[in-house]
Amino acid sequence: MIKDNKTDVIVVGAGPAGIACAITLARAGKEVVLIERGSFAGSKNVFGGAIYTQPTKEIFPNFETEAPLERCNIEHKFMILGKKDSTTISYRKEDNVSYSVIRAKFDRWAAEEAKKAGVILVEETVVKELIKNGTTVVGVRTELEDYFADIVILADGVNSLLARSIGLRKDIETRDVALSVKEVIKLDKETINSRFNVQNNQGVIGEIFGGAMSGILGLGFMYTNTDSVTIGLGVTLDDLVENNYRPFEILEQLKQHPTIAPLIEGGTLKEYSAHLIPEGGYRKIPQLCDNGVMVVGDAAMLVNNLHWEGTNLAMISGKLAAETAIQALNKKNFSKKTLQGYEKALQKSFIMKDLKTYKDLMNIAHERKKAFMGYYLNKINSFFEMFTSVNSIPKKEGYHKFIKSIFTDRKFIELLKDMWALIRLIWSILL
């Protein structure tokens, strides 16, 4: 029960970061209020479709037997689409590395677990602004009333108007965020099992390159659920603006590709949603704390876009922020210096180490997107077309023709720029 509208910690946003943060605090005996603007936790949350086993167990040790899971993902496909052809590389391992989930179901379950631990969940409530006493955040102002706390933790998503309002981050540039759109297409379980070559409760993840997204910074995705398939894509906002693209039209083209269409044929649309995804990477991470406040999850731009990792980074960042808050509450010291323990914990974790590994990825990707996301993807399909063709042409002649095309289809100076960009990227990753 909140006394005089004052509590130990207020967490804004009941996504994976916010719930992980709140439940960690509650388990340590701290009083925490979790504020969610949606009608229930998960109602406003959108993502591709998978959660990872190891980090999820850190927050919910028994989630595999208790949470509303869809399928255990045993196969990961990398699908390179041409105009009508494609090349697919597949890795299959029957291990519980990740599960597909429906966020509206999973987040609601996770929120109930948080409530059992003692978290006070306040739903359908919008935080309009942060309350400060001098330079210290001391609470939040909602549309109904004010709430006060020793620490406020912001898990309010990629836009994080609250973090911006107190100067912790700048306005997002269009190149640093992607718009993701997705559809959930209903299919019966047996059809999914047959088309994706899996058995009951086994699932497949598909990462999709090229096709309708050729030459732009955009990637597609596909996840199998119990009785539906999730298909979607994400494209950086600057590409959408620059090319006057409509993301739902790109998705429609993707669904009609000869490689994709048979997988979802006969399905009925169950859900359509759109969501912004932070794409800025390590160099665009904002200030993560100040007096009385910390920032976690998407609000902190913590997404590893190369490995499609966001939910796990959100949960672990929420946990680390909670552990820092627990120490601060025990010391009764909520200064920026104390809360910087969260930043130090992040730096020591895989989160910052991985993001730092790919610190130059997005800049190079923007610089050479037409080459790496278009030209070379098409060349991969061209190679396999040549390699698998039986047309009475000598194989050596086919090889020579293909190699020659690399140098004739693209200017030599552009090939040099591509090579230099690739060397820079590899060098930055290995250093």
PyMOL commands that set and color helices and strands:
alter all, ss='L'
color gray80, all
select helices_A, chain A and resi 16-27+53-59+63-66+103-117+161-165+174-176+189-196+211-213+237-243+247-255+261-264+282-284+297-300+311-331+336-348+350-357+361-367+369-388+395-408+412-430
alter helices_A, ss='H'
color red, helices_A
select strands_A, chain A and resi 6-12+32-35+50-52+71-81+86-92+98-100+120-122+127-133+136-142+146-154+177-186+202-210+218-224+228-236+268-278+289-290+293-295
alter strands_A, ss='S'
color yellow, strands_A
deselect
rebuild
show_as cartoon
